[in-house]
Amino acid sequence: MPLSPLAMGPDGKTWRRQKISGRTRAEVAAKLRELQAEHDFGARPTPGYTVRQAVDDWLAEGLDGRSAGTVTLNRNVLKPVTAVIGDIELRKLTAHDVRRALTRLADNHSSRTVVIAHNALTRALRHAQANRHILHNAASLVDTPKGQRGRPSRALTAEQAAALVKAAGQARLGAYVVLCLLTGIRTEEARALCWDHVDLDGGTVAVWRSVRHGGDTKTARSRRTLGLPHAAGEALREHRRRQAGEKLATGALWNDHGLVFATRVGTQLDAGKCQAAVQGHLQGRRDRGGLDAAGAADKLCEPAVGLGCAGGRDRPAGWALELADHGSDLPEGDPPGAGQRR
């Protein structure tokens, strides 16, 4: 049953008739209502505009200010999705199509990857919606399916953390190791930390910046002030004394950026050099918590390192390091939390 209602022309000014057909009167009426809703919303779907084109436009235009790594991550996780639904015309995309693509992705990818892909697709369609290509966002109507189990956790055990802190000892980056493990500060945040944000007398550290693209923290909630456990405070005091000696020896070559953790000339550390320095210090030592030097360095430089304990319980990061300081046995209960937000 064909019907030819009036529709806005491609130039947005003239009117043309748009043919609608269906098997039943009810089907035609439903299509007509959808067309009217698009007109009321101001949507102007481009004929032949596909899901793949919408994703490409979002990657090119919708991630302005994001790092190249973020754009690459989103592009890679969306490739399996567009392989399934990329050729579908965007205005004809349904929640069933999205669910089918995500379910197929979940068959051989981790739940984390599926979540990232679903979020990216939802944002890509929201970008298309904002540009008046579609009226509804089909991806927002679908629940994220559960994927496969991810890689084993890289979290350190309490015993490994305590052993690694002892192994770091008087290393040049020993305070870096202690601070990251004891407070849960991400290594990307520690490398951007300035002395102006550290209050050793008050026992706090303000985490406001990171070495990420743009200098901001991972999320707005990541900007926080943390309490400094005693071991971390003492490590930072010793580190500041050592850095003052380096600054005096370097003289005019020192680049004073106020960084807590810097190179021997005051410039910002990068992740590779930091990991190599930790690994070099651990070489030849036996007290590494059962890890080889490369593995230990990788653990120390892993962002947001967590401490796993027997019985599957997570304890505050500072717990293992206070244990290293006092050499006591593992306590039965959780101690007062170290590294908590203030």
For each residue, the residues with C-beta under 8 A, 3 or more apart:
1: 21 22 23 24 25 27 28
2: 19 20 21 28
3: 19 20 21 28 32
4: 17 18 19 20
5: 17 18 20 32 35 36
6: 15 16 17 18
7: 15 16 17 18 35 39
8: 12 13 14 15 16 39 44
9: 12 13 14 15 16
10:
11: 14
12: 8 9 44
13: 8 9
14: 8 9 11
15: 6 7 8 9
16: 6 7 8 9
17: 4 5 6 7
18: 4 5 6 7 35
19: 2 3 4
20: 2 3 4 5 28 31 32 35
21: 1 2 3 28
22: 1 25 26 27 28 30 31
23: 1 27
24: 1 27 28
25: 1 22 28 29
26: 22 29 30
27: 1 22 23 24 30 31
28: 1 2 3 20 21 22 24 25 31 32
29: 25 26 32 33
30: 22 26 27 33 34
31: 20 22 27 28 34 35
32: 3 5 20 28 29 35 36
33: 29 30 36 37
34: 30 31 37 38 135
35: 5 7 18 20 31 32 38 39
36: 5 32 33 39 40
37: 33 34 40 41 135
38: 34 35 41 43 45 135
39: 7 8 35 36 42 43
40: 36 37
41: 37 38 132 135
42: 39 132
43: 38 39 132 133 134 135
44: 8 12 132 133
45: 38 49 90 91 133 134
46: 49 133
47: 89
48: 89
49: 45 46 53 54 89 90 91 133
50: 53 54 86 87 88 89 90
51: 54 55 82 85 86 87 88 90 93
52: 55 56 82 86 87
53: 49 50 56 57 90
54: 49 50 51 57 58 90 124 125 127 128 133
55: 51 52 58 59 78 82 86 121 124
56: 52 53 59 60
57: 53 54 60 61 62 124 127 128 131
58: 54 55 61 62 63 123 124 127 128
59: 55 56 62 63 71 74 75 78 124
60: 56 57
61: 57 58 64 127
62: 57 58 59 123 124 127
63: 58 59 66 70 71 74
64: 61
65: 213 214
66: 63 70 71 213
67: 70 71 212 213 214
68: 71 72 213
69: 72 73 213
70: 63 66 67 73 74 213
71: 59 63 66 67 68 74 75
72: 68 69 75 76
73: 69 70 76 77 116
74: 59 63 70 71 77 78 116 120
75: 59 71 72 78 79
76: 72 73 79
77: 73 74 80 81 113 116 117 120
78: 55 59 74 75 81 82 117 120 121 124
79: 75 76 82 83
80: 77 83 84 101 104 105 109 117
81: 77 78 84 85 86 101 102 105 117 121
82: 51 52 55 78 79 85 86
83: 79 80 86
84: 80 81 100 101 104 105
85: 51 81 82 88 93 97 98 100 101
86: 50 51 52 55 81 82 83
87: 50 51 52
88: 50 51 85 92 93 97
89: 47 48 49 50 92 93
90: 45 49 50 51 53 54 93 125 128 133 134
91: 45 49 133 134 135
92: 88 89
93: 51 85 88 89 90 97 98 125 134 138
94: 97 98 138
95: 98 99 138 139 141 142
96: 99 100
97: 85 88 93 94 100 101 138
98: 85 93 94 95 101 102 121 138 139 141 142
99: 95 96 102 103 142 145
100: 84 85 96 97 103 104
101: 80 81 84 85 97 98 104 105
102: 81 98 99 105 106 114 117 118 142 144 145
103: 99 100 106 107 145
104: 80 84 100 101 107
105: 80 81 84 101 102 108 109 113 114 117 147
106: 102 103 109 111 114 145 146 147 148
107: 103 104 148
108: 105 148
109: 80 105 106 113 114 117 147 148
110: 113 114 147 148 149 150 151
111: 106 114 115 146 147 148 149 150
112: 115 116 147 150
113: 77 105 109 110 116 117 147
114: 102 105 106 109 110 111 117 118 144 145 146 147
115: 111 112 118 119 144
116: 73 74 77 112 113 119 120
117: 77 78 80 81 102 105 109 113 114 120 121
118: 102 114 115 121 122 139 142 144
119: 115 116 122 123
120: 74 77 78 116 117 123 124
121: 55 78 81 98 117 118 124 125 139
122: 118 119 125 126 137 139 140
123: 58 62 119 120 126 127
124: 54 55 57 58 59 62 78 120 121 127 128 139
125: 54 90 93 121 122 128 129 134 137 138 139 140
126: 122 123 129 130 137 140
127: 54 57 58 61 62 123 124 130 131
128: 54 57 58 90 124 125 131 133 134
129: 125 126 132 133 134 135 136 137
130: 126 127
131: 57 127 128
132: 41 42 43 44 129
133: 43 44 45 46 49 54 90 91 128 129
134: 43 45 90 91 93 125 128 129 137
135: 34 37 38 41 43 91 129
136: 129 141
137: 122 125 126 129 134 140 141
138: 93 94 95 97 98 125 141 142
139: 95 98 118 121 122 124 125 142
140: 122 125 126 137
141: 95 98 136 137 138
142: 95 98 99 102 118 138 139
143:
144: 102 114 115 118
145: 99 102 103 106 114
146: 106 111 114
147: 105 106 109 110 111 112 113 114
148: 106 107 108 109 110 111
149: 110 111
150: 110 111 112
151: 110 154
152:
153: 306 308
154: 151 298 299 302 305
155: 305 306 307 308
156: 160 161 164 181 289 299 305 306 307 308 320
157: 160 161 289 307 308 309 310
158: 161 162 307 308 309 310 315 319 320 323 330
159: 162 163 289 320
160: 156 157 163 164 289 290 291 299
161: 156 157 158 164 165 181 289 307 317 320 321 324
162: 158 159 165 166 289 320 321 323 324
163: 159 160 166 167 287 288 289 290 324
164: 156 160 161 167 168 177 181 288 289 291 296 299 300
165: 161 162 168 177 178 181 231 320 321 324
166: 162 163 169 287 324
167: 163 164 281 282 285 287 288 289 296
168: 164 165 171 173 174 177 178 278 281 282 300
169: 166 174
170: 174
171: 168 174 177 277 278 281
172: 242 277 281
173: 168 176 177 261 274 277 278 281
174: 168 169 170 171 177 178 235 238 239
175: 178 179 232 235 236 238 239 260 261
176: 173 179 180 187 190 239 261 274 278
177: 164 165 168 171 173 174 180 181 278 300
178: 165 168 174 175 181 182 231 232 235 321
179: 175 176 182 183 185 190 205 232 235 236
180: 176 177 183 184 185 186 187 190 300 305
181: 156 161 164 165 177 178 300 305 307 317 320 321
182: 178 179 229 231 232 317 318 321 338 339
183: 179 180 205 226 227 228 229 232 317 318 338 339
184: 180 226 304 305 306 317 339
185: 179 180 189 190 193 205 207 226 339
186: 180 189 190 210 218 222 303 304
187: 176 180 190 191 271 274 301 302 303
188: 191 192 210 211 212 218 271 303
189: 185 186 192 193 207 209 210 217 222
190: 176 179 180 185 186 187 193 260 261
191: 187 188 210 211 259 261 268 269 270 271 274
192: 188 189 209 210 211 215 259 268
193: 185 189 190 197 198 205 207 209 259 260 261
194: 197 198 209 257 258 259 260
195: 198 240 258 259 260
196: 258
197: 193 194 205 206 207 208
198: 193 194 195 204 205 206 228 236 260
199: 202 203 204 205 206
200: 203 228 233 236 237 240
201:
202: 199
203: 199 200 227 228 233
204: 198 199 225 226 227 228 342
205: 179 183 185 193 197 198 199 225 226 228
206: 197 198 199 224 225
207: 185 189 193 197 217 222 223 224 225 226
208: 197 217 223
209: 189 192 193 194 215 216 217
210: 186 188 189 191 192 215 216 217 218 222
211: 188 191 192 215 268 270
212: 67 188 215 216 217 218
213: 65 66 67 68 69 70
214: 65 67
215: 192 209 210 211 212
216: 209 210 212
217: 189 207 208 209 210 212 220 222 223
218: 186 188 210 212 222
219: 222
220: 217 223
221: 224
222: 186 189 207 210 217 218 219
223: 207 208 217 220
224: 206 207 221 341
225: 204 205 206 207 341 342
226: 183 184 185 204 205 207 339 340 341 342
227: 183 203 204 338 339 340 342
228: 183 198 200 203 204 205 232 233 236
229: 182 183 232 233 318 321 322 338 339
230: 233 234 322 325
231: 165 178 182 234 235 318 321 322 324 325
232: 175 178 179 182 183 228 229 235 236 318 321 338
233: 200 203 228 229 230 236 237
234: 230 231 237 238
235: 174 175 178 179 231 232 238 239
236: 175 179 198 200 228 232 233 239 240 260
237: 200 233 234 240 241
238: 174 175 234 235 241 242
239: 174 175 176 235 236 242 243 260 261
240: 195 200 236 237 243 244 260
241: 237 238 244 245
242: 172 238 239 245 246
243: 239 240 246 247 262
244: 240 241 247 248
245: 241 242 248 249
246: 242 243 249 250 254 264
247: 243 244 250 254 256 266
248: 244 245 251
249: 245 246
250: 246 247 253 254 264 265 266
251: 248 254
252:
253: 250 265
254: 246 247 250 251 265 266
255: 265 266 267
256: 247 266
257: 194 262 266 267 268
258: 194 195 196
259: 191 192 193 194 195 262 266 267 268 269
260: 175 190 193 194 195 198 236 239 240
261: 173 175 176 190 191 193 239 269 274
262: 243 257 259 265 266 267 268 269
263: 266 267 268 269 273
264: 246 250
265: 250 253 254 255 262
266: 247 250 254 255 256 257 259 262 263
267: 255 257 259 262 263
268: 191 192 211 257 259 262 263
269: 191 259 261 262 263 273 274
270: 191 211 273 274
271: 187 188 191 274 275 301
272: 275 276
273: 263 269 270 276 277
274: 173 176 187 191 261 269 270 271 277 278 301
275: 271 272 278 279 297 298 300 301
276: 272 273 279 280 297
277: 171 172 173 273 274 280 281
278: 168 171 173 176 177 274 275 281 282 296 297 300 301
279: 275 276 282 283 293 294 296 297
280: 276 277 283
281: 167 168 171 172 173 277 278 285
282: 167 168 278 279 285 288 293 296 297
283: 279 280 293
284: 293
285: 167 281 282 288 293
286:
287: 163 166 167
288: 163 164 167 282 285 291 292 293 296
289: 156 157 159 160 161 162 163 164 167 296
290: 160 163
291: 160 164 288 295 296 299
292: 288 295 296
293: 279 282 283 284 285 288 296 297
294: 279 297 298
295: 291 292 298 299
296: 164 167 278 279 282 288 289 291 292 293 299 300
297: 275 276 278 279 282 293 294 300 301
298: 154 275 294 295 301 302
299: 154 156 160 164 291 295 296 302 305
300: 164 168 177 180 181 275 278 296 297 305
301: 187 271 274 275 278 297 298
302: 154 187 298 299 305
303: 186 187 188
304: 184 186
305: 154 155 156 180 181 184 299 300 302 317
306: 153 155 156 184 314 317
307: 155 156 157 158 161 181 314 315 317 319 320
308: 153 155 156 157 158 312 314
309: 157 158 312 313 314 315 330
310: 157 158 313 330
311:
312: 308 309
313: 309 310
314: 306 307 308 309
315: 158 307 309 319 320 334 335
316: 319 334 335 337 338 339 340
317: 161 181 182 183 184 305 306 307 320 321 338 339
318: 182 183 229 231 232 321 322 335 337 338 339
319: 158 307 315 316 322 323 331 334 335 338
320: 156 158 159 161 162 165 181 307 315 317 323 324
321: 161 162 165 178 181 182 229 231 232 317 318 324 325 338
322: 229 230 231 318 319 325 326 335 338
323: 158 162 319 320 326 327 328 330
324: 161 162 163 165 166 231 320 321 327
325: 230 231 321 322
326: 322 323
327: 323 324
328: 323 331
329:
330: 158 309 310 323
331: 319 328 335
332:
333:
334: 315 316 319 337
335: 315 316 318 319 322 331 338
336:
337: 316 318 334 340
338: 182 183 227 229 232 316 317 318 319 321 322 335
339: 182 183 184 185 226 227 229 316 317 318
340: 226 227 316 337
341: 224 225 226
342: 204 225 226 227
